């Protein structure tokens, strides 16, 4: 039996869902942050539960063959990238294997999982950064939270963000230090500047800076705008968002444009998207294109099909599909996202889409009862996967193809097992790396109807 505070040596043989190493001591599962499969480690047990333990990494006795020096000097401290110390090709294979394991173990399916489609340059890929603002020794600090805490790790340069952020961070620090602007303190709930959020249009180079404040004042506003304009090429929009609540949620309700427009523009493929301070947009636009092109390929459209895009967000996939389908119905729970979806259809002059707000588990059965049918169904659900009534209605609609885009292999396995039983055979499985150096896995699946008597 393993004991708390004791030190053990063992080999790491897997990765947990947050990118932590997983190993076993006499068959008992131990999670170790910053360890990767293949490492032989010396670990002190700090948490001991009935079914698992958590250990602090004291020493890597023998490094895994996949261990590399992370490009970022803050990698061991910052909570942003969990597996930057793992070779990129090994990361891609790990993600492929994670999907394969879930489909075999949970889905009981015997399918080939393609190699993960990775990035040629897996850095500088994020188009959105969120920096909490703090103060240390009287000087402003901006950065990311230390893993599992709200301590700010001061970060001048983040390797997965667009390089322009370095200039933005420096300029904001200069403004705070020069004018002695108070920064927000979570404990006392006093001070003004809470967060800086930046958004970059990757194909347009347009830049938006959002300053989130605890209160509606914006001291030395004119000078702030001048400083940003002087330093940031491509600056299109500076907005203030006011959040006076005691919450971890970054954005408040009210947004005021301080300079330029209230939005920037970006393209995925030929499609144009308006991005405002609060609207959702995929954070890795290059790989989003790769993923959605896969989804479109799997949908196998000829121009005559009616398509359902369930969990459609701002309609990115819907609009991709609409270019090749007769009609696309999108369903999404967040009202603001549906508003964006409709706007996005309009600015792209796409007229064969219809969007519905509501819970998919309620809206999709209603649309079915009204007589709507789908030749192809695309689902892109949140981590908890598809609701049972959504899956049942999909089966009732008898589409020829189902395309499942998933960010969680475990719920994907569960849902595919159900659809398999109903005659939908999984024919293609394509992981795509959307979030290099993190443990997130994204995958596109094609299922085709093969008849319910196949078993
Ligand atoms: N395909 C979208 C993103 C999908 S992310 C895009 O390309 O942008 C999953 C989406 O499911 C989110 O937008 C989330 O708001 C939505 N969602 C979560 N629960 C839902 C539910 N019960 N019914 C409908 N939509 C839901």
Boltz pocket constraint, residues with backbone or C-beta under 6 A from the ligand:
constraints:
  - pocket:
      binder: B
      contacts: [[A, 282], [A, 311], [A, 312], [A, 313], [A, 314], [A, 315], [A, 316], [A, 317], [A, 331], [A, 332], [A, 333], [A, 334], [A, 337], [A, 358], [A, 359], [A, 360], [A, 361], [A, 380], [A, 381], [A, 382]]
      max_distance: 6.0
